[in-house]
Structures are given as structure tokens and as C-alpha cells.
Amino acid sequence: MTIAKKRESPKDPDDVQGRLKQLGLYGALAHLEEIEKEPWLLGLIEMEETERGQRSLERRIRNAKLGSFHPMADFEWGWPTKIDRALIEDVLGLDFVAESANVVLAGPNGVGKTMIAKSIAHRAVLAGHTVLFTTASKLLNDLAAQETGRQVTLRLRRYVRPTLLVIDEVGYLASTSRHADLLFEVVARRYESKPIVITTNKPFAEWNEVFEGSACVVSLVDRLVHKAEIVQIEGESYRLKEARERTAAKAKQRKRRKSS
């Protein structure tokens, strides 16, 4: 469930002229001398600010493409065998966004990397940032499908424009050197200006195998890890744990039905 943050009041609530200008209410601004003493004016401004803030939030959530996900309150910190909770909570504070630093969530399948990445993205949306969440395969196939260099350049804007870009599942599927070049373009265009969050199940030493035959992998990794928070998670897949628990519960149910 999405919880909207309450819009903060301007530092100077008496700045009626500035607030009207910011809202684009130029008709009211033109007749400000006639209406500035009206008791309803401040209430109207507050309602307009609140409504626009809510619409802006809804638009950012829609454009982020997060889909459904579990909040961090549901995360079982005791399940991974290795996890730096303090570092993750620090990242969730979003200081890295202001620093234009990257975040790399690395570890095997099923340890919660995507859940954490989506929670980071959601908090960034609530904080007022534009965000895009995508998988590596979707991003790379989208760019690779463009037929001309101009089309690639235009499509790259989709991944460069948001304040925060989240790329999930880098390394899960084998990719071509062309894909590596395209990912490098995304990373290079955002380098030191806009942050990226990446999840991967492969250590960087194995990215040459993921992007086989690519000459830009070293440069790609170099730009990603510069000014980056590397979050290493280890442990057994939580999805496998849930599958085993479900199988055991079903077996108990069948046994009870058989004995009754």
C-alpha cells in the first residue's frame, strides 16, 4: 500500500504572491490586491497545493513501474547468513541520491535484493524524486531493438531522464557485447550526475562471462563502483525456504485428511 507524505507548508506561509506564482494561478495573482484580504484565499491555496502534490506523487508512482512488492517491514533480517543491516538502512535514507552515488546489491538468487531495490525506489518516489525501475533484460532488449543510432539516442533518454534508475537482475541472463555497450552508454550518461541502483547475482569478476566478448566491461564496472555503496548479501534462497514450508504444510494437510 502506498502512503502519501503530507505536503510540507512553505517556509513563509504569508508569501501568498510566491505561492500563487508557483501554482501558476496567474489570474488570482493579477487581482491579488482585490482578493488578498479574503478569508478563503489561503484555504484555496492550501487545497491547490495539496491536490497538486498528491497528483504529482501518483504520477511519479505510476511512472516508476514498481509493480507490487513487500515493504521493508516484512524483510526477515535473520534469514541471510551475511547482510549489513546498518548499510542498507543508511541507503534507504537516500543520502546516496544527493551524492549521485550508485548502489550495488549483490548476492545469490532469492536473498531479497529486488525487495530492497524496490523499497529504495519507493522511498525515493515519496521523497519527491522521479524514478524508473526496470530489469536488465527489458532495458537492454529495448535499446537493442532500435534500428538506427538516432533511435538509440532518443530511447536512451528514457533511462537517463529519471533522477533514480533501478536496474534489476544484471547477470541473470547471458548477454552480448552489444548489450554491454548499451549498458555502458546508460551508465556513462548518468555517471556522477544521477544515481543508479543495480541488483546482480554475479560478482564483478564474472561480468566478462555475462557480457562475453565485450571490451567495455572493465570501463563499465569502473564507472559503476566509483562512489558506490556495495551491499553484499549471502544466504540460501528465501523462495526455496517458502517452497519447502509450503510443501511440508500441504503434506500435513493430506496426512490429516487421510487419517480422518
Order of alpha helices (4+ residues) and beta strands (2+ residues): alpha-alpha-alpha-alpha-alpha-alpha-beta-alpha-beta-alpha-alpha-beta-alpha-beta-alpha-alpha-beta-alpha
